[in-house]
Each structure stands twice: as structure tokens, then as C-alpha cells.
Amino acid sequence: MKHTIAITALATFGTLGAAHAGSLGTVEVEPTVDVMLEETALLTYGQFKFETTIFDEGSLTSLTGAMDLDFGRIEASIDGSTLNFGFGSETILTGKLAFEVVEGAALYIHGSKFAGETVKGFGADYQNDRFGISFQQNTINETDLNIFSGLFNINDNTTVFGSVTSVEDFNFQSVGGRFDNGSFGIAAATAWGEEFEYGFSSLAATYQIRPNIGLVASVQTTNDNWFDYGFFNLGAALDLNEHVAMEAHYAKGLSEFQEDSFGFALVVQTGDTRKRVIDQVIELNKSALGVSGVDFGTNGISQIEGPALGSLFLFGPV
């Protein structure tokens, strides 16, 4: 079972098709009271996203949602995704229930349902204004999988992050960093298994041309032959109000064997920070991916197999 998790991720991606889908990633907005979605003492984070990506031989459509609820020392997180890919569909549901032992430190249990399989386990994390660390144990078909995640805020604008997925004697890891001063941002990440050359890297840049209009460009490539295989992406986001945004993107394959694609998304969101550290690292990974992939990959597989393996679904070259 040395390569159980990597094989699971790659096989699932193969089922979804070789198409490369896209989004701009999480739209970060300041929370206000809104009739559509309101941040309260109970709902600290909420996002719902509808996304369609069109390529030569078909299309991919996804509907994703995430919520963090605060009941005092009891906290709950719910994530759900549905992906339709022409000849079928797949749904993944994940839930976490946490207890804050002391300020900043929490223990939690979690469970997921995906492709007829049930995943369950426990976790613990600690976070403050400067850093966050997380450990999560998952059991999949009697196989134990451990996920380590962490982030460190160098200053108000700069964050470095990473994760390791460990199963038996196989590890898959990712590291990255993000700088964002509100008008300009740049993020990078790389993920690999036993050898760095068999991994994937991504670089994304964002620029706010107006307070409600943002542009993004990104590239994903394999580590062994830079820019021979991967995707180049361009996209834009329009904030309709404090909570609602529209996104569009175009993805160009770097090799003749990769299809180009065009996509759009409608995002409704309140709050800008997830409760659990592992979810925060997942969002940081998505910022480095820029315009790339259906959120089903990161939000779903990252919960089960870790942010590093989940990023495979958005790096494109698999």
C-alpha cells in the first residue's frame, strides 16, 4: 500500500477526465450585513460557488459550499461539493466538530463521504496571530493516513505555508508562500512525492485595477520539464457587492496534448478566514494556483488526503 493515496488521487482525477478546469480561487471580501449571506457570531465563514468550465469535448460543472459555525467553545465546519462531468457526477461531504480546549487550541473529530467510501478520524490544531499548526488523522479502508499542515505569518502581507501527507512509508508534501498588499499579490507553491522532479509547481499574480475589479495570471507546470507540460491561465473577477462576485478565466495548455478551456463562476461569500488550520492551508494553496481547476478537487480531496494531494486536482498536469 506504499502508494495508496497517490494512486487514489490520480485514479479519481483520471475518472473526471483530462480536462483542465478553472476558477480564480477564493474571493476575499470584508464581511458586512447582507440579505443574501450574513456573517454573525454563529456563522463566521460561508461560501457557495457555482462553476462551469467548457473545453473541446464537453464541460465540467461544480457546486461547492463551506460553512464554519461558532457555538462558543464548540465549533463546526461543513464542506460539500458536487461535480458533474457529462457522463456522470460525484459528490463529497465533509464535517468537523471541534472543542476549544484553551484559547487557540482545539481538538476535533471529522468524517467524509466520497465515492461510496467513508473516511473518519480526529485532529488537533493550534493557532494565534502569528502561526498555525495542525495534525489530522484519517482512516480510509483500514489504512491510516496522517496530515500535517502549518502556516506562518511573516508580516501582515506575507505568509508561508506547507503540508505533508503521510501513509505507511510514502510521503507527499507541498510548500508555498503568498504576498498580498490589497492591490497586488503574488503566490507560489510546489508539491512533490518521493522525488521533486515528479512534482508540480505553480505561480500566480493578482492585480486590482479597481476596488471591485481584479485580474489574475498564473502558470502550472511539471517540475521535470519546466513549461513543457502544464497550463497558462488568465482571468478576471468582478465584485457585484460586498458578498457576491463573478469570475471568468481562460486556460491554455502548454503542450499539444492538453485542451484549452474557458470557464466562469458565481461566488457568494462572507468572512475571509476558515476556522481550522488545515482549511486555511487549503485556501492558501488555492491562491497559489490562481486560475485553475474545479474547486471540487481542493475542497474535497484536500479534506481527505491532505492539501498537498488535493492540489493535484488544480495543478492540471496529472
Secondary structure, 3 states (H helix, E strand, C coil): CCCHHHHHHHHHHHHHCCCCCCCCCCCCCCCCCCCCCCCCCCEEEEEEEEEEEEECCEEEEEEEEEEEEECCCEEEEEEEEEEECCCCEEEEEEEEEEEEEECCEEEEEEEEEECCEEEEEEEEEEECCCEEEEEEEEEECCEEEEEEEEEEECCCCEEEEEEEEEECCEEEEEEEEEEECCCEEEEEEEEECCCHHHCEEEEEEEEEEECCEEEEEEEEEECCCCCCCEEEEEEEEEECCCCEEEEEEEEEECCCCCCCEEEEEEEEEECCCCCCHHHHHHHHHHHHHCCCCCHHHHHHHHHHHCHHHHCHHHHCCC
